[in-house]
Amino acid sequence: LDIAPHVKDGYIMLFIYVPSVFPDEFMQYIGEVVQPILRALADENEYVRDTALRAGQRIVSMYADSAITLLLPQLEQGLFDDNWRIRYSSVQLLGDLLYKISGVSGKMTTETASEDDNFGTEASSTIITKRLGVERRNRVLAGLYMGRSDVALMVRQAALHVWKIIVSNTPRTLREILPTLFNLLLSCLASPSYDKRQVAARTLGDLVRKLSERVLPEIIPILEEGLRSEEPDKRQGVCVGLSEIMTSTSREMVMSFFDSLVPTVQRALCDKDSDVRVAAAKTFDSLHTTVGAKALDDILPPMLEQLSDPDMHEYALDGLRQVMAIKSRAVLPYLIPQLTASPVNTKALSILASVAGEALNKHLAKILPALLTSLADSYGTPNEAQELQYCQQVILAVTDDIGVSYVMDILLESSRSKDIATRRSAVTLLHGFCEQTKINFSEYVPQLIRALIFLFTDKDTSVLQEAWNALNSVTKTLDVDAQRSHVADVRQALRFAVSELKDGEKLLPGFCLAKGIAPVLPIFRESILNGSPEQKEAAAQGLGEVIKVTSAEALKPSVVHITGPLIRILGDRFVHTVKTAVLDTLAILLDKASAMLKPFLPQLQTTFLKALNDTNRMVRLKAGTALSHLVGIHTRPDPLFNELHSGIKNQHEDFTVRDTYLQALRGCVKNSGDKLSPTIRRGVTATLVSLLSNSEDSTRLAAAGCLGTLLRWLPEEELTPIISDLLVDEQGADWTLKQGKSATVFIVLQESPDVLNTEANKIKLMKVVLSYLNSDRDAVACNGLRSAGLLISLNISKGEVVPVDLLTPFVRSMNH
């Protein structure tokens, strides 16, 4: 209650005078009164404390003889109160009580050179024992002795003063009260109060230093007995006490009791209570520090045996974990050979690794192969998921650069194993590590990319899926700058993997899984959108290379994410090398998954037509190639053909642009000539025929190529006049027209020979080819030679005799 100090003082003052007025009547209330007095002795106001002390002293002096059983329990309890003022006042009042009982004065000085000097007499000790009884006397003296080691100076001084006056011989008295003192020590050592644990630890250390070898034979059995207690706090206290003893005594003394300490520590390490096991680990630490490797030899092997005991397994395992948390460097060399022997105890390894710290690193070379073996053996069994969890916990316990280097080197090496089970286990652990570790492994990303993409060629589906998952985890850790820097690594890894494909294999199985190229797409996408021109070019080329080895179905989820950035780049002003790379990639994508790009058709058509007018020839050619793929998904391509036709007709100033339009038109006609409407088809045909005599060589050849490709799509009424014109050898015609016609014939024979090489046209065709073959113009003669070669090849393929009239000039021309 929040009572004003002067009110408290008034009430406490009553306890000074009421006992004098009503001595007999007051006696029955002593047990209830002592506690308020002790609380008042801890009050923050000094005058309240003074009044409470006087009240306590008055009660002690009046009732020391008649009410010991009422006073002592309260004062004993006060000796162990959490408040140091109450402990101090309890020592003072207890001293007054003992002085009164024994008949000595407590007012003498006890300041001497040694704290073990005594002023008590045998007679006074006998009286105290007689009045209090042996058990209570032992409890009181044990409490006073612990007070000598209190954390508060005033308590220590007061307890030492009372001890010196009451006790006649400290060593003898200590031996007499030893069991009682130890019970108090054990309960305090296990107390949640920090002060109590400190007091108990100091007292125990002081006790061992004072009595040394004389007391150890008595202490050890008491502690061993305490470990059999049903109370966990007491068992915990035993462990803390043993630690203090081993810290305070010599190695020789500990060795003399080593045989009895070993089973005690071992039993405590496997205790059912976790707090006891934690305290026992500290005891083991003290024992190992004192006696060295002998502690390991005698304590750890039995604990390892208990791991196979179903009843003790969990306790022994946690005991080892607690020991590892303190002594990992010393303990691991003993545990690892046992735990990695077949069958591998992955559960124990996972628990111990979590507390091993850096000491784990030097043993990873032995641990990781054992984990891989265990994981491989569990594949397909009900225990597989549990084994994987244990194995991942071990590798995730690695938290420094040295450990990461071991993990990466061993797992990457194992991922190249010829054994499927080993590869699968290695890549599964790599996936778990890269996905969950908190440590930075960026320096290993190039190695990981190369190893994981190489695994995309694996024949085992589980290896493929884990490699895909692992690569996805790796790339998710990259920030935007890192993504741009790893484009070259992905391309190099891809080339290395593709080189391992067998003849006839064109797809990487790993990229043909669901979501296909999702792990590497962010790397390319970021570089294409935000990289330097060089990075944009490399990323676009790399993306094209990946698309080539990916199935259309696997590309489906990524089409939008691929196409959008590529179109955006073509809309901006970038160097021709970037545009070329982007157009090439879009062409590859259209060839692979054209139907999926229908939503982008208007944007793509506009972008490609714009690129056809670029100043760079390579950009124009790539745009033409892309258009030839795009026309395949057009349901109404007339506008596109119209645009191309208009471009051919309108481009008079720069013939190279017109040539590119012709190339683009040829590609579109080749793939989708059947989609040409009659009106546009006739207009295109007329334009192409007119260009066969153009003054520019390249234009003539481009027009001839386009016309040759178009012929197979022409209806009979449109085709016949053109064929007739092509097969007429006009002796006086301009050589440029001859070159255009000869090139058209060659293209038709190459792409659709049945259009020209009919029964009705055979003689005319051979005649015109021979005339070209004998031309004095190299360009015309070369076209004649190519046409003759194709005719001869056709005759042979059909099993027909090659005409001598054709063969002789052909052979002569080859030897020209």
C-alpha positions in Angstrom: 0.0 0.0 0.0 1.1 3.5 -0.7 1.2 4.9 2.8 2.9 8.2 3.8 6.3 7.6 5.5 5.2 9.4 8.7 2.1 7.2 8.9 4.3 4.1 8.5 6.6 5.4 11.2 3.7 5.9 13.6 2.4 2.3 13.2 5.9 0.7 13.4 6.5 2.7 16.6 3.6 0.9 18.2 5.6 -2.3 18.0 8.3 -0.7 20.2 5.9 0.0 23.1 3.0 -2.5 22.8 5.2 -5.5 23.8 6.2 -3.7 27.0 2.6 -3.0 27.9 1.1 -6.3 26.8 3.9 -8.8 26.9 1.9 -12.0 27.1 -0.9 -10.9 24.9 1.5 -9.7 22.2 3.4 -13.0 22.0 0.9 -14.8 19.7 1.2 -12.1 17.1 5.0 -12.2 16.8 5.1 -14.3 13.6 2.7 -11.8 11.9 4.6 -8.7 13.2 8.1 -9.7 12.1 7.4 -9.5 8.4 6.0 -5.9 8.4 9.0 -4.9 10.5 11.4 -6.5 8.0 9.7 -4.7 5.1 9.9 -1.4 7.0 13.7 -2.1 7.5 13.9 -2.0 3.7 12.0 1.3 3.4 13.6 4.2 1.5 13.1 6.6 4.4 15.9 6.3 7.0 13.7 7.3 10.0 11.3 4.5 9.2 14.2 2.0 9.0 15.5 3.2 12.4 12.1 2.9 14.0 11.7 -0.6 12.5 15.2 -1.7 13.8 14.4 -0.5 17.3 11.0 -2.4 17.2 12.7 -5.5 16.0 15.4 -5.3 18.7 12.7 -4.7 21.4 10.8 -7.9 20.2 14.0 -9.9 20.1 15.2 -8.8 23.5 11.8 -9.4 25.1 10.9 -12.7 23.5 14.3 -14.4 22.8 13.7 -16.9 25.5 10.0 -17.5 25.1 9.2 -17.1 21.4 12.2 -18.6 19.5 9.9 -20.8 17.4 7.9 -17.7 16.2 10.9 -15.4 15.6 13.4 -17.7 13.9 11.4 -18.8 10.8 10.8 -15.2 9.9 14.4 -14.1 10.4 15.7 -17.2 8.5 13.5 -16.3 5.6 14.7 -12.7 5.7 18.3 -13.9 5.3 17.5 -15.0 1.7 15.2 -12.1 0.7 15.9 -10.5 -2.7 16.1 -7.0 -1.0 19.6 -6.5 0.5 18.3 -4.2 3.2 16.0 -6.9 4.5 18.9 -9.4 4.4 21.0 -6.9 6.3 18.3 -6.2 9.0 17.6 -10.0 9.3 21.3 -10.6 10.0 21.3 -7.8 12.7 18.2 -9.1 14.4 19.4 -12.7 14.2 22.6 -11.7 15.7 20.8 -9.9 18.6 18.7 -13.1 19.1 21.8 -15.3 19.2 23.6 -13.0 21.6 20.6 -13.0 23.9 20.4 -16.8 23.9 24.1 -17.4 24.4 24.6 -14.6 26.9 27.4 -12.8 25.0 27.6 -9.2 24.0 27.6 -8.4 20.4 29.0 -4.9 20.9 32.7 -5.9 20.9 34.9 -5.2 17.8 35.7 -8.1 15.5 38.1 -6.4 13.2 41.1 -8.6 12.8 43.7 -9.5 10.1 41.9 -12.7 9.3 38.2 -13.2 8.6 38.4 -16.7 10.2 39.4 -15.4 13.6 36.7 -16.4 16.2 35.6 -14.9 19.5 32.9 -17.4 20.4 33.2 -20.0 23.1 32.3 -23.7 23.3 29.9 -22.9 26.1 27.9 -20.3 24.1 27.8 -22.7 21.1 26.5 -25.5 23.4 23.8 -23.2 24.7 22.7 -22.1 21.2 22.6 -25.8 20.1 20.5 -26.7 23.1 18.1 -23.9 22.7 17.6 -24.1 18.9 18.1 -27.7 18.3 20.8 -29.2 16.0 18.7 -28.8 12.8 17.7 -25.2 13.3 21.1 -24.2 14.6 22.6 -25.7 11.4 20.2 -23.8 9.2 20.9 -20.5 11.1 24.7 -20.8 10.9 24.5 -21.9 7.2 22.5 -18.8 6.4 25.0 -16.6 8.3 27.9 -18.2 6.5 26.3 -17.5 3.1 25.8 -13.9 4.3 29.6 -13.6 4.5 29.7 -13.9 0.7 26.7 -11.6 0.0 26.8 -9.3 -3.0 26.1 -6.3 -0.6 29.0 -5.1 1.5 26.9 -4.2 4.6 25.4 -7.6 4.6 28.8 -9.3 4.4 30.2 -7.2 7.2 27.2 -7.8 9.5 27.2 -11.5 8.9 31.0 -11.8 9.4 30.6 -9.9 12.7 27.9 -12.2 14.0 29.7 -15.3 12.9 32.9 -14.4 14.6 31.2 -13.7 17.9 28.9 -16.8 17.9 31.3 -19.5 16.4 34.2 -20.8 18.3 36.0 -22.8 15.5 35.1 -22.1 11.8 36.5 -25.2 10.1 34.9 -27.6 12.7 31.6 -25.7 12.6 31.6 -25.8 8.8 32.1 -29.6 8.8 29.2 -29.9 11.2 26.8 -27.8 9.2 28.1 -29.0 5.8 25.0 -31.1 4.7 22.6 -28.3 5.7 24.8 -25.6 4.1 25.0 -27.6 0.9 21.2 -28.0 0.6 20.9 -24.3 1.0 23.6 -23.7 -1.6 22.0 -26.0 -4.1 18.6 -24.3 -3.8 20.3 -20.9 -4.2 22.4 -22.0 -7.1 19.3 -23.0 -9.0 17.4 -19.9 -8.0 16.1 -17.5 -10.7 17.5 -14.7 -8.7 20.9 -13.6 -9.9 22.0 -12.3 -6.5 21.2 -15.7 -4.9 23.2 -17.6 -7.5 26.1 -15.2 -7.0 26.0 -15.6 -3.2 25.8 -19.4 -3.5 28.7 -19.6 -6.0 30.9 -17.3 -3.9 30.1 -19.3 -0.8 30.9 -22.6 -2.4 34.2 -21.3 -3.8 35.1 -19.9 -0.4 34.2 -23.2 1.3 36.4 -25.3 -1.1 39.3 -22.9 -0.7 39.0 -23.0 3.1 38.5 -26.8 3.6 40.2 -28.0 0.4 40.9 -31.7 0.4 39.3 -32.2 3.8 35.9 -31.1 2.6 35.8 -32.6 -0.9 35.2 -36.2 0.3 32.1 -34.9 2.0 31.0 -32.5 -0.7 31.1 -34.8 -3.6 28.7 -37.5 -2.1 26.3 -34.7 -1.1 26.3 -33.4 -4.7 25.9 -36.9 -6.1 22.9 -37.4 -3.9 21.5 -34.0 -4.9 21.5 -35.1 -8.5 19.0 -37.9 -7.7 16.6 -35.3 -6.3 13.1 -35.1 -7.9 13.5 -31.3 -8.0 15.0 -29.9 -11.2 16.2 -26.8 -9.4 18.2 -28.8 -7.0 19.8 -30.9 -9.8 20.7 -27.7 -11.6 22.2 -26.4 -8.5 24.4 -29.5 -8.2 25.9 -28.8 -11.7 26.6 -25.1 -10.9 28.1 -26.3 -7.6 30.4 -28.8 -9.3 31.6 -26.1 -11.7 32.5 -23.8 -8.8 34.3 -26.6 -7.0 36.4 -27.5 -10.1 37.2 -23.8 -10.7 38.3 -23.3 -7.0 40.4 -26.4 -6.5 43.6 -27.9 -8.0 43.8 -30.4 -10.9 45.2 -33.0 -8.5 42.2 -32.8 -6.2 39.8 -33.0 -9.2 41.7 -36.0 -10.6 41.4 -37.8 -7.2 37.6 -37.6 -7.5 37.5 -37.9 -11.3 36.0 -41.5 -11.3 33.0 -40.4 -9.3 32.6 -37.0 -11.2 32.4 -38.7 -14.6 29.1 -40.5 -14.0 27.7 -37.5 -12.2 28.4 -35.1 -15.1 27.3 -37.7 -17.6 24.0 -38.3 -15.8 23.4 -34.5 -15.6 24.1 -34.0 -19.3 21.3 -36.5 -20.1 18.9 -35.1 -17.5 15.2 -34.8 -18.4 15.2 -31.1 -17.6 16.7 -28.8 -20.2 18.0 -26.2 -17.6 19.9 -29.0 -15.8 21.5 -30.0 -19.1 22.5 -26.4 -19.8 24.1 -26.2 -16.3 25.8 -29.6 -16.8 27.4 -28.4 -20.0 29.1 -25.7 -18.0 30.2 -28.3 -15.5 31.7 -30.3 -18.3 33.5 -27.2 -19.5 35.1 -26.7 -16.1 36.0 -30.4 -15.9 37.5 -30.4 -19.4 39.4 -27.2 -18.6 40.8 -28.8 -15.5 41.6 -32.3 -16.6 41.8 -32.0 -20.4 41.0 -34.7 -23.0 40.4 -37.3 -20.3 37.0 -35.7 -19.8 36.1 -36.3 -23.5 37.3 -39.9 -23.5 35.3 -40.9 -20.4 32.1 -38.8 -20.9 31.3 -38.6 -24.6 31.4 -42.3 -25.7 28.6 -43.3 -23.3 26.5 -40.4 -24.4 26.9 -41.4 -28.0 25.8 -44.9 -27.1 22.7 -43.4 -25.5 21.8 -41.8 -28.8 20.6 -45.3 -29.9 18.4 -45.6 -26.8 14.8 -44.5 -27.7 14.1 -43.3 -24.2 17.3 -41.3 -23.8 17.9 -40.2 -27.3 16.5 -36.7 -27.1 18.1 -36.0 -23.8 21.5 -37.3 -24.8 21.3 -35.4 -28.1 20.5 -32.1 -26.4 23.2 -32.7 -23.8 25.7 -33.0 -26.6 24.3 -29.9 -28.2 24.8 -28.0 -24.9 28.4 -29.2 -24.7 29.0 -28.3 -28.3 27.7 -24.8 -27.7 30.5 -24.3 -25.2 33.3 -26.7 -26.3 32.7 -27.2 -30.0 36.4 -27.2 -31.0 37.3 -29.9 -28.5 34.2 -32.0 -28.9 33.7 -32.1 -32.6 36.7 -34.3 -33.5 35.3 -37.0 -31.2 31.7 -36.8 -32.5 32.1 -36.4 -36.2 33.6 -39.9 -36.9 30.9 -41.5 -34.9 28.0 -39.6 -36.4 29.2 -39.8 -40.0 29.7 -43.6 -39.9 27.0 -45.6 -41.7 24.1 -45.2 -41.0 24.7 -41.4 -40.8 23.0 -39.8 -37.9 21.8 -36.7 -39.7 19.5 -35.6 -36.9 22.4 -35.5 -34.4 24.6 -33.7 -36.9 21.9 -31.1 -37.6 21.4 -30.3 -33.9 25.1 -30.2 -33.1 25.9 -28.1 -36.2 23.5 -25.4 -35.1 25.8 -24.6 -32.1 29.2 -25.6 -33.5 30.1 -22.2 -35.0 33.3 -21.9 -36.9 34.6 -25.2 -35.5 32.3 -26.9 -38.0 34.3 -25.7 -41.0 37.3 -28.1 -40.7 35.0 -31.1 -40.5 32.8 -30.2 -43.5 35.0 -32.2 -45.8 33.9 -35.3 -43.9 30.3 -34.2 -43.0 29.1 -33.2 -46.5 29.9 -36.5 -48.3 28.1 -38.3 -45.5 25.1 -36.1 -45.9 25.0 -36.7 -49.6 25.2 -40.5 -49.0 22.4 -40.4 -46.5 20.2 -38.2 -48.7 20.8 -40.4 -51.7 19.9 -43.5 -49.6 16.6 -42.0 -48.4 15.4 -41.0 -51.9 11.9 -42.4 -52.5 11.5 -43.5 -48.9 9.0 -42.1 -46.3 12.0 -40.5 -44.5 13.2 -38.5 -47.5 11.6 -35.2 -46.4 12.9 -35.5 -42.8 16.4 -36.5 -44.0 16.5 -33.5 -46.3 15.5 -31.2 -43.5 18.3 -32.5 -41.3 20.9 -32.2 -44.1 19.8 -28.6 -44.9 20.0 -27.7 -41.2 23.6 -28.8 -41.2 24.7 -26.7 -44.2 22.6 -23.7 -43.1 24.6 -23.8 -39.8 27.6 -22.5 -41.9 27.8 -18.8 -41.3 31.2 -17.6 -42.4 33.2 -17.3 -45.7 35.5 -20.3 -45.0 32.5 -22.6 -44.4 30.7 -21.3 -47.5 33.8 -22.1 -49.6 33.7 -25.7 -48.3 30.0 -26.1 -49.0 30.3 -24.6 -52.5 33.4 -26.6 -53.5 32.2 -29.9 -52.3 28.6 -29.6 -53.5 29.6 -28.2 -56.9 32.1 -31.0 -57.3 29.5 -33.6 -56.3 27.0 -32.1 -58.8 29.3 -33.3 -61.6 29.3 -36.9 -60.3 28.5 -39.7 -62.7 26.2 -41.2 -60.1 22.7 -39.8 -60.5 21.9 -40.2 -56.8 24.9 -38.1 -55.8 24.1 -35.4 -58.4 20.5 -35.3 -57.2 21.6 -35.0 -53.5 24.2 -32.3 -54.3 21.9 -30.1 -56.3 19.1 -30.5 -53.8 21.3 -29.3 -51.0 22.6 -26.4 -53.2 19.0 -25.4 -53.8 18.3 -25.4 -50.0 21.4 -23.5 -49.2 21.1 -20.8 -51.8 17.4 -20.3 -51.0 17.7 -20.1 -47.2 21.2 -19.0 -46.2 21.6 -15.6 -44.7 25.3 -15.3 -45.7 26.5 -13.6 -48.9 27.7 -16.1 -51.5 27.9 -13.6 -54.4 31.5 -14.6 -55.3 30.3 -18.1 -56.2 27.4 -17.0 -58.5 29.4 -17.5 -61.7 30.4 -21.0 -60.7 26.8 -21.8 -59.6 25.4 -20.5 -62.9 27.8 -22.6 -64.9 27.3 -25.8 -62.9 23.5 -25.5 -62.7 22.9 -24.7 -66.3 25.2 -27.6 -67.2 22.8 -29.8 -65.2 20.0 -28.6 -67.5 21.3 -31.3 -69.9 20.7 -34.1 -67.3 18.5 -37.0 -68.2 17.0 -37.4 -64.7 13.9 -35.3 -64.2 14.4 -34.8 -60.4 18.0 -33.5 -61.1 16.6 -31.1 -63.7 13.9 -29.8 -61.4 16.3 -29.2 -58.5 18.9 -27.6 -60.8 16.1 -25.3 -62.1 15.0 -24.5 -58.5 18.6 -23.9 -57.4 19.3 -21.5 -60.3 16.1 -19.7 -59.6 17.2 -19.3 -55.9 20.6 -18.0 -57.0 19.3 -15.4 -59.4 16.7 -14.1 -56.9 19.6 -13.1 -54.6 21.1 -10.7 -57.2 20.5 -7.0 -57.1 20.1 -5.0 -60.3 23.8 -4.3 -60.7 24.7 -7.9 -60.1 22.1 -9.0 -62.6 23.7 -6.9 -65.4 27.2 -8.2 -64.5 26.2 -11.9 -64.9 25.0 -11.8 -68.5 28.3 -13.1 -69.8 28.3 -15.9 -67.2 24.9 -17.1 -68.3 25.9 -17.0 -72.0 29.2 -18.9 -71.4 27.4 -21.5 -69.3 24.8 -21.9 -72.0 27.4 -22.5 -74.7 29.1 -25.0 -72.5 25.8 -26.9 -71.9 24.8 -26.8 -75.5 28.1 -28.3 -76.5 27.2 -31.4 -74.5 24.0 -32.0 -76.4 24.1 -35.0 -78.6 23.6 -34.8 -82.4 20.0 -34.0 -83.2 19.2 -32.5 -79.8 18.4 -28.9 -80.0 16.7 -28.2 -76.7 18.1 -28.0 -73.2 15.8 -30.1 -71.0 16.2 -27.8 -68.0 14.8 -24.8 -70.0 11.8 -27.0 -71.2 10.4 -27.4 -67.6 7.4 -25.3 -66.5 8.2 -21.6 -66.4 11.2 -22.4 -68.6 13.6 -19.5 -68.7 12.2 -17.7 -65.6 15.5 -18.1 -63.6 17.7 -16.3 -66.1 15.1 -13.9 -67.6 15.5 -11.2 -64.9 19.2 -11.0 -65.7 18.6 -10.4 -69.5 15.6 -8.2 -68.9 17.4 -5.8 -66.5 20.4 -5.6 -68.8 18.2 -4.9 -71.9 16.2 -2.2 -70.2 18.9 -0.5 -68.0 22.3 -1.7 -69.1 24.9 0.1 -71.2 24.7 -0.3 -75.0 27.2 -3.1 -74.8 25.2 -4.9 -72.1 22.0 -4.4 -74.0 23.5 -6.0 -77.1 25.0 -8.9 -75.1 21.8 -9.5 -73.2 19.6 -9.5 -76.3 22.0 -12.0 -78.0 22.0 -14.1 -74.9 18.2 -14.1 -74.6 18.0 -15.2 -78.3 20.4 -18.1 -77.5 18.3 -19.2 -74.6 15.1 -19.0 -76.6 16.6 -21.2 -79.3 17.2 -24.1 -76.8 13.8 -23.7 -75.1 10.5 -25.3 -76.1 7.5 -23.2 -77.2 5.4 -24.5 -74.4 8.1 -23.6 -71.8 8.3 -20.1 -73.3 4.6 -19.4 -72.9 4.7 -17.9 -69.3 7.6 -15.6 -70.2 6.5 -14.3 -73.6 5.1 -11.0 -72.3 8.1 -10.4 -70.1 10.4 -11.0 -73.1 8.6 -9.1 -75.8 7.8 -5.9 -74.0 11.3 -4.8 -73.2 12.6 -5.7 -76.6 9.9 -3.6 -78.3 10.7 -0.7 -76.0 14.4 -0.8 -76.9 13.6 -0.7 -80.7 11.5 2.4 -80.1 14.4 4.3 -78.6 17.6 5.6 -80.3 20.3 3.1 -79.8 23.3 2.0 -81.8 22.7 -0.4 -84.7 24.4 -3.3 -82.9 21.8 -3.1 -80.1 18.9 -3.0 -82.6 20.4 -5.8 -84.7 20.7 -8.1 -81.6 17.1 -7.2 -80.5 15.6 -7.8 -83.9 17.4 -11.1 -84.2 16.0 -12.2 -80.8 12.5 -11.2 -81.8 12.8 -13.2 -85.0 14.0 -16.2 -83.0 11.0 -15.8 -80.6 8.6 -15.4 -83.5 9.9 -18.5 -85.2 9.7 -20.5 -81.9 6.4 -19.2 -80.4 4.7 -17.0 -83.0 1.1 -17.8 -82.0 1.8 -16.5 -78.5 2.8 -13.1 -79.8 -0.5 -12.3 -81.5 -1.3 -9.7 -78.8 1.8 -7.8 -79.8 1.2 -8.0 -83.6 0.4 -4.3 -84.2 3.4 -3.0 -82.1 5.7 -5.5 -83.7 4.6 -4.7 -87.3 5.0 -1.0 -86.7 8.4 -1.5 -85.0 9.7 -3.8 -87.8 8.5 -1.5 -90.6 10.2 1.4 -88.9 13.4 -0.6 -88.7 13.2 -1.3 -92.4 14.0 2.3 -93.0 17.0 2.4 -90.7 20.3 3.8 -92.0 22.1 0.6 -91.1 21.8 -2.3 -93.6 22.1 -5.1 -91.0 19.3 -3.6 -89.0 17.1 -3.5 -92.1 17.9 -7.1 -93.0 17.1 -8.3 -89.5 13.8 -6.3 -89.6 13.0 -8.0 -92.9 13.7 -11.5 -91.4 11.5 -10.7 -88.4 8.7 -9.5 -90.7 8.9 -12.8 -92.6 8.1 -14.6 -89.3 5.5 -12.1 -88.2 3.4 -12.5 -91.4 2.7 -16.1 -90.4 0.5 -15.0 -87.5 -1.3 -12.4 -89.5 -4.9 -13.3 -90.3 -5.2 -10.3 -92.7 -1.7 -9.5 -93.9 -2.8 -7.3 -96.8 -1.8 -4.0 -95.0 1.6 -5.4 -94.4 2.1 -6.5 -98.0 0.8 -3.1 -99.1 3.4 -1.3 -96.8 6.2 -3.4 -98.3 5.0 -2.8 -101.9 4.7 0.9 -101.3 8.2 0.9 -99.8 9.6 -0.8 -102.9 7.9 1.6 -105.3 8.6 4.8 -103.3 12.3 4.3 -102.5 14.1 5.9 -105.4 16.8 7.9 -103.7 18.5 5.1 -101.7 18.3 1.9 -103.6 19.8 -0.1 -100.7 16.7 0.6 -98.6 14.5 -0.6 -101.6 16.7 -3.7 -101.8 15.9 -4.4 -98.1 12.2 -4.0 -98.7 12.5 -6.5 -101.5 14.3 -9.0 -99.2 11.6 -8.5 -96.6 8.9 -9.0 -99.2 10.6 -12.2 -100.4 10.7 -13.6 -96.8 7.0 -12.7 -96.3 6.0 -14.2 -99.6 8.0 -17.4 -99.0 6.2 -18.0 -95.7 2.7 -16.7 -96.5 2.4 -16.0 -100.2 -1.0 -17.8 -100.2 -2.4 -14.9 -98.1 -1.8 -12.3 -100.8 -5.1 -10.8 -102.1 -5.4 -10.9 -105.9 -5.1 -7.1 -106.3 -2.0 -6.8 -104.2 -0.5 -9.9 -105.8 -0.9 -8.6 -109.3 0.5 -5.2 -108.3 3.5 -6.8 -106.6 4.1 -9.1 -109.6 4.1 -6.2 -112.0 6.5 -4.2 -109.9 8.9 -7.1 -109.5 8.9 -7.8 -113.3 9.7 -4.2 -114.0 12.7 -4.2 -111.6 14.4 -7.1 -113.4 16.0 -4.6 -115.7 16.8 -2.0 -113.0 20.2 -0.3 -113.4 21.4 -1.5 -109.9 22.8 -5.0 -109.7 21.6 -5.6 -106.2 18.1 -4.4 -107.0 17.8 -6.7 -110.0 19.0 -9.7 -108.0 16.7 -8.8 -105.0 13.7 -8.4 -107.4 14.6 -11.7 -109.2 14.8 -13.5 -105.9 11.4 -12.1 -104.8 9.8 -12.9 -108.1 11.2 -16.4 -108.1 9.7 -17.1 -104.7 6.4 -15.5 -105.6 5.8 -17.6 -108.8 4.6 -20.8 -107.0 1.8 -18.8 -105.4 0.5 -17.4 -108.7 -2.6 -18.8 -110.3 -2.3 -20.3 -113.8 -3.6 -17.2 -115.6 -1.0 -15.0 -114.0 1.8 -17.5 -114.0 1.7 -18.5 -117.7 2.6 -15.1 -119.2 5.6 -14.7 -116.8 6.9 -18.2 -117.5 6.6 -17.6 -121.2 8.6 -14.4 -120.9 11.3 -16.1 -118.8 11.7 -18.9 -121.2 12.1 -16.6 -124.3 15.7 -16.1 -125.2 15.8 -12.6 -126.6 19.2 -12.4 -128.4 19.2 -8.6 -128.6 17.9 -7.9 -125.1 19.9 -5.8 -122.7 22.3 -7.9 -120.6 20.8 -6.4 -117.3 17.4 -7.8 -118.2 19.1 -11.2 -119.0 20.7 -11.1 -115.6 17.4 -10.4 -113.9 15.6 -13.2 -115.8 18.5 -15.7 -115.3 18.5 -15.0 -111.6 14.7 -15.6 -111.5 15.0 -18.9 -113.3 17.7 -20.0 -110.9 15.6 -19.1 -107.9 12.5 -20.9 -109.3 14.5 -24.0 -110.0 15.9 -23.9 -106.5 12.6 -23.2 -104.6 9.8 -24.6 -106.7 11.2 -26.4 -109.8 7.9 -28.0 -110.7 6.7 -24.5 -111.8 9.2 -24.3 -114.6 10.3 -27.9 -115.2 7.1 -29.2 -116.8 6.8 -31.5 -119.8 5.7 -28.6 -121.9 8.5 -26.3 -120.9 11.5 -28.8 -120.7 13.0 -28.0 -124.1 12.5 -24.3 -123.8 14.0 -24.3 -120.3 17.1 -26.2 -121.4 17.5 -23.9 -124.3 17.3 -20.7 -122.2 19.6 -22.2 -119.6 22.2 -23.1 -122.3 22.0 -19.6 -123.7 22.7 -18.1 -120.2 25.5 -20.6 -119.8 27.1 -19.4 -123.0 26.7 -15.7 -122.2 29.7 -13.4 -122.4 28.5 -11.7 -119.2 29.9 -13.4 -116.0 26.8 -12.6 -113.9 24.5 -14.2 -116.5 26.8 -17.1 -117.1 27.0 -17.8 -113.3 23.2 -17.9 -113.1 23.1 -20.2 -116.1 25.7 -22.5 -114.4 23.6 -22.6 -111.2 20.4 -23.4 -113.2 22.1 -26.1 -115.2 23.4 -27.7 -112.0 19.9 -27.7 -110.5 18.4 -29.2 -113.7 21.0 -32.0 -113.7 20.3 -32.6 -110.0 16.5 -32.8 -110.8 17.1 -35.4 -113.6 19.3 -37.5 -111.4 16.8 -37.4 -108.5 14.0 -38.5 -110.8 16.1 -41.2 -112.4 16.1 -39.6 -115.8 19.0 -39.5 -118.2 20.9 -36.2 -118.2 20.8 -34.6 -121.7 24.3 -34.5 -123.2 23.5 -31.1 -124.7 23.3 -29.8 -121.2 26.0 -31.8 -119.5 28.8 -31.0 -121.9 28.6 -27.2 -121.7 28.1 -27.5 -117.9 31.3 -29.5 -117.5 33.1 -27.2 -119.8 31.9 -24.1 -117.9 33.0 -25.7 -114.6 36.5 -26.0 -116.0 36.5 -22.4 -117.3 
